[in-house]
Structures are given as C-alpha cells and as structure tokens.
Amino acid sequence: MSKAHKAYKNPEFINSREARTVRILSEYIAPESVFKQKGIHHTVVFFGSARIKPDDNSRGTAEYYNIAKDFSSRLAGYSRELKKETGDSFVICTGGGPGIMEAANRGACEAGEKTIGLNISLPFEQHPNPYISEDLNMEFHYFFMRKLWLLYHAKAIIVFPGGFGTFDELFETLTLIQTKKMEKPDITVMLYDSAFWNDLINFRKLVDMGMISEEDLELFHFFDSVDEGLEYLKPRLKEIIARVDHFIP
C-alpha cells in the first residue's frame, strides 16, 4: 500500500471546495509574511486601466501612461528623501498588470526603487509586468484578498482613468473611508484628469439627490499635472506615514 498524502500536500484536497478557507487564509498570511520580511510598512497605490499603452494614442490615452510613470518616478524619489529626513519610506504598489499598473511600477523601477505588484489570475489582460521587483511579485486568486493587501498598508491612492475594475477599486475605497471601516479616514485619494472624471460622473448630482453628503466630495481630490499632484500629496503623505503603521504592535 502506498503512503497516504498529508492533507496539506494533497493537491486534490487543497484545490477542493472544502479547502477554500485554507486557500483564503493562505492569501492572507503569505503576503503579510512577505511585507514583514521586506520591512514594508507603507505604500502608495496606483489604480487605472490595464488597456492603456504608451505607444497607442488612437484614443488620446497614451498620455495617461506617461504621466503615471513620471508621477510614480518622482514619488519614488520623494520616498528616498523622506527616508533620509525621517527614517520612514514608502513603496509604489499596483495590481501588477499592464497599462497604468505597468506605468507606475516602471516609474519606480527606473527611479531605482523597489516596487510591488499584487497580480490576480484572470482569463485575459492580466499578467505580471516586467517592472515589478522579483521578490515583491505576488499573485492572488481571490479579488477580495488582493484588495485587502492593496489597501492595508496604503497611505495614498492614485487613480487614473480606467474601466470597471478601476471603478470597483475606487468606489470600494471611498465606501470604506466613508463608512469609517479604514483606520485611516484621512487617507489621500487622488483622481488624475478632472475633465475625464467630471465628464464621466456627475458627483454633484449625488449630493443634490441626497445620496451622499456634501462632505463626501472631500474624500477625493482631482489633479491635472504631476507638479500639482506632488504639491498636494507630499505633506499629507508625510503626516499619515508618521502617524499610521499597522505593523507597530
């Protein structure tokens, strides 16, 4: 008789419906272990379309890639400055795929800094971009576990134009802040290209219809250039990093 498999070494069991909780726990524990080992306490997260390419301006979107890359690169430089000044720093983090995610990882990588990619297995569009630091490249099966780790150490959220996935990430983030389910209600959420967002969504209509409060419009901030974004973000980023660290007991 052959030796029986231990349950945790049995692929048939591990991939079964009954072991779903084990898989979910794995996607909670493994990233936490990596972040602790690498000493990562703070991130700045970029959201945006996976379909944007730097060399395809047929829809006028190539600019978004280049702006995201530049913004990320200059933020990575600011992280180095902050480290020298205060001892604290942050790492650029994305969902790990192409488009705006690639642009943000690329900007940080080309600035000489480590950068995180939290990928997810999908039937199309999603594959790790080549600018993620090898030891910070992770892949998830469950969207909700990926979202948890995208937001857990985030000290700022930078949102570029995108589709359903970007909307999902943006509005879930805003809902968590609005309902005070985040222990950092003053986290900065920034949306690039005010004309795009205001043409797409009539945020004021939500207030006028009583569906959100007037103060909910202050949960996010538009910016239209790298310099404008950095001027707004840097002091807020410095303050929240000094105050919020989820790895401190």
C-alpha positions as CSV (number, residue, x, y, z in Angstrom):
1,M,0.0,0.0,0.0
2,S,1.4,3.4,-0.9
3,K,1.9,6.1,1.7
4,A,-1.1,8.4,2.1
5,H,-0.6,12.2,1.3
6,K,-0.7,14.6,4.2
7,A,-3.7,16.8,3.7
8,Y,-1.7,20.0,3.1
9,K,0.4,18.2,0.5
10,N,-2.6,16.8,-1.4
11,P,-3.4,19.0,-4.4
12,E,-6.8,17.4,-4.9
13,F,-7.8,18.4,-1.4
14,I,-6.1,21.8,-1.4
15,N,-8.0,22.8,-4.6
16,S,-11.3,21.4,-3.4
17,R,-14.3,23.4,-2.3
18,E,-13.8,22.1,1.3
19,A,-10.4,23.6,1.4
20,R,-11.5,27.1,0.3
21,T,-10.9,28.6,3.7
22,V,-7.3,27.2,3.7
23,R,-6.7,28.9,0.4
24,I,-8.2,32.2,1.6
25,L,-6.1,32.1,4.7
26,S,-3.0,31.4,2.6
27,E,-3.7,34.6,0.6
28,Y,-3.9,36.5,3.9
29,I,-0.9,35.1,5.6
30,A,1.6,34.8,2.8
31,P,1.6,38.5,1.7
32,E,1.7,39.6,5.3
33,S,4.8,37.4,5.8
34,V,6.5,39.0,2.7
35,F,5.7,42.5,3.8
36,K,7.1,41.9,7.2
37,Q,10.2,40.2,5.9
38,K,10.9,43.1,3.5
39,G,10.2,45.7,6.1
40,I,7.4,47.3,4.0
41,H,5.1,49.4,6.2
42,H,3.8,52.0,3.8
43,T,2.7,52.0,0.2
44,V,1.3,54.4,-2.4
45,V,-1.1,52.5,-4.6
46,F,-1.9,53.3,-8.3
47,F,-5.2,52.2,-9.9
48,G,-6.1,52.6,-13.6
49,S,-6.8,50.9,-16.9
50,A,-4.9,47.8,-17.9
51,R,-5.6,48.5,-21.5
52,I,-3.6,51.8,-21.9
53,K,-0.4,51.6,-23.9
54,P,2.4,54.2,-24.1
55,D,2.7,54.0,-27.9
56,D,-1.0,53.9,-28.7
57,N,-2.6,57.3,-28.8
58,S,-5.6,56.4,-31.0
59,R,-7.9,57.3,-28.2
60,G,-5.7,60.0,-26.7
61,T,-4.8,57.8,-23.7
62,A,-1.1,57.3,-24.1
63,E,-0.6,60.5,-22.0
64,Y,-2.1,58.7,-19.0
65,Y,0.7,56.0,-19.2
66,N,3.4,58.6,-19.3
67,I,2.0,60.8,-16.6
68,A,1.6,57.8,-14.3
69,K,5.2,56.7,-15.0
70,D,6.5,60.2,-14.3
71,F,4.4,60.7,-11.2
72,S,5.5,57.3,-9.8
73,S,9.1,58.0,-10.5
74,R,9.0,61.3,-8.7
75,L,7.1,59.8,-5.8
76,A,9.8,57.1,-5.5
77,G,12.4,59.9,-5.3
78,Y,10.4,61.6,-2.6
79,S,10.4,58.3,-0.7
80,R,14.2,58.4,-0.7
81,E,14.1,62.0,0.6
82,L,11.6,61.0,3.3
83,K,13.9,58.1,4.4
84,K,16.8,60.4,4.9
85,E,14.7,63.0,6.7
86,T,12.5,60.9,9.0
87,G,13.7,57.3,8.7
88,D,10.3,56.3,7.1
89,S,9.7,55.5,3.4
90,F,7.0,54.0,1.2
91,V,6.9,51.7,-1.8
92,I,4.9,52.1,-5.0
93,C,2.3,49.3,-5.3
94,T,0.0,48.3,-8.1
95,G,-2.2,45.4,-9.2
96,G,0.8,44.1,-11.1
97,G,-0.6,44.1,-14.6
98,P,-0.2,46.1,-17.8
99,G,-1.4,49.6,-18.6
100,I,-1.4,52.1,-15.7
101,M,-0.1,49.4,-13.4
102,E,2.9,48.8,-15.6
103,A,3.5,52.6,-15.9
104,A,3.6,53.1,-12.1
105,N,5.8,50.0,-11.5
106,R,8.1,51.2,-14.3
107,G,8.4,54.7,-12.9
108,A,9.5,53.5,-9.5
109,C,11.8,50.8,-11.0
110,E,13.5,53.3,-13.3
111,A,14.0,55.6,-10.3
112,G,16.0,52.8,-8.7
113,E,13.4,51.8,-6.1
114,K,11.7,48.5,-5.3
115,T,8.1,48.2,-6.4
116,I,5.2,45.9,-5.6
117,G,2.8,44.0,-7.9
118,L,-0.2,42.2,-6.5
119,N,-1.4,40.3,-9.5
120,I,-4.6,38.3,-9.9
121,S,-5.2,35.3,-12.2
122,L,-7.7,36.2,-14.9
123,P,-8.5,34.6,-18.3
124,F,-7.2,37.7,-20.2
125,E,-5.5,41.1,-19.8
126,Q,-3.7,40.3,-16.5
127,H,-0.1,39.2,-16.5
128,P,2.8,40.5,-14.4
129,N,4.6,43.4,-15.9
130,P,8.4,43.3,-16.1
131,Y,9.0,46.2,-13.8
132,I,7.8,44.6,-10.5
133,S,10.6,43.8,-8.1
134,E,11.1,40.0,-8.3
135,D,10.8,39.5,-4.5
136,L,7.6,41.6,-4.4
137,N,5.7,40.0,-7.2
138,M,2.6,38.1,-5.8
139,E,-0.4,36.5,-7.4
140,F,-3.9,36.1,-6.0
141,H,-6.9,34.0,-6.8
142,Y,-9.4,35.9,-4.7
143,F,-10.2,39.5,-5.6
144,F,-11.2,40.4,-2.0
145,M,-7.9,39.2,-0.6
146,R,-6.0,41.1,-3.2
147,K,-8.0,44.3,-2.4
148,L,-7.2,43.8,1.3
149,W,-3.5,43.9,0.7
150,L,-3.7,46.7,-1.9
151,L,-5.3,48.9,0.8
152,Y,-3.9,47.6,4.1
153,H,-0.6,49.5,4.0
154,A,-1.7,52.2,1.6
155,K,-1.1,55.8,2.7
156,A,-2.4,57.3,-0.6
157,I,-4.4,56.0,-3.5
158,I,-3.7,57.4,-7.0
159,V,-6.5,56.7,-9.5
160,F,-6.1,57.1,-13.3
161,P,-8.8,56.7,-15.8
162,G,-10.0,53.1,-16.2
163,G,-12.8,50.7,-16.7
164,F,-15.0,48.5,-14.5
165,G,-12.1,47.2,-12.4
166,T,-10.8,50.8,-11.7
167,F,-14.3,51.9,-10.7
168,D,-14.7,48.9,-8.4
169,E,-11.4,49.7,-6.7
170,L,-12.1,53.4,-6.4
171,F,-15.7,53.2,-5.1
172,E,-14.9,50.4,-2.7
173,T,-12.1,52.5,-1.3
174,L,-14.3,55.5,-1.0
175,T,-17.0,53.4,0.7
176,L,-14.6,52.1,3.2
177,I,-13.4,55.6,4.0
178,Q,-17.0,57.0,4.1
179,T,-18.2,54.2,6.5
180,K,-15.1,54.5,8.6
181,K,-14.0,50.9,8.0
182,M,-10.5,52.1,7.5
183,E,-8.3,53.1,10.4
184,K,-7.0,56.0,8.3
185,P,-10.1,58.0,7.3
186,D,-7.9,60.9,6.1
187,I,-6.0,58.8,3.5
188,T,-5.5,60.8,0.4
189,V,-7.4,59.6,-2.7
190,M,-6.4,61.4,-5.9
191,L,-8.0,61.2,-9.3
192,Y,-6.0,62.2,-12.3
193,D,-7.6,64.3,-15.1
194,S,-10.5,66.2,-13.6
195,A,-12.1,66.7,-17.1
196,F,-12.3,62.9,-17.6
197,W,-13.9,62.2,-14.2
198,N,-16.3,65.1,-14.3
199,D,-17.5,64.2,-17.8
200,L,-18.0,60.6,-16.7
201,I,-19.6,61.1,-13.3
202,N,-21.8,63.9,-12.0
203,F,-20.6,63.7,-8.4
204,R,-22.6,66.8,-7.5
205,K,-25.8,65.1,-8.7
206,L,-25.3,62.5,-5.9
207,V,-25.2,65.3,-3.3
208,D,-28.2,67.1,-4.9
209,M,-30.2,63.8,-4.8
210,G,-29.3,63.2,-1.1
211,M,-27.4,60.0,-2.0
212,I,-24.1,61.2,-0.5
213,S,-23.3,64.1,1.9
214,E,-21.6,67.4,0.8
215,E,-18.6,66.4,2.9
216,D,-18.2,63.2,0.9
217,L,-17.0,65.2,-2.0
218,E,-13.9,65.9,0.1
219,L,-13.0,62.2,0.3
220,F,-11.1,62.6,-3.1
221,H,-9.1,65.3,-4.9
222,F,-8.6,65.9,-8.6
223,F,-5.2,66.8,-10.1
224,D,-4.2,67.6,-13.6
225,S,-0.4,67.6,-13.6
226,V,2.5,65.8,-11.8
227,D,3.6,69.0,-10.1
228,E,0.1,69.8,-8.9
229,G,-0.3,66.2,-7.6
230,L,3.0,66.2,-5.8
231,E,2.4,69.6,-4.1
232,Y,-0.9,68.3,-2.8
233,L,0.2,64.8,-1.8
234,K,3.7,65.2,-0.2
235,P,2.8,66.9,3.1
236,R,-0.3,64.7,3.5
237,L,1.8,61.6,2.8
238,K,4.5,62.6,5.3
239,E,1.9,63.2,8.0
240,I,0.0,60.0,7.7
241,I,3.2,57.9,7.4
242,A,4.4,59.4,10.7
243,R,1.1,58.6,12.4
244,V,-0.2,55.2,11.0
245,D,1.8,52.0,10.9
246,H,-0.2,48.7,11.1
247,F,2.9,46.7,11.9
248,I,3.6,48.5,15.1
249,P,2.0,46.4,18.0
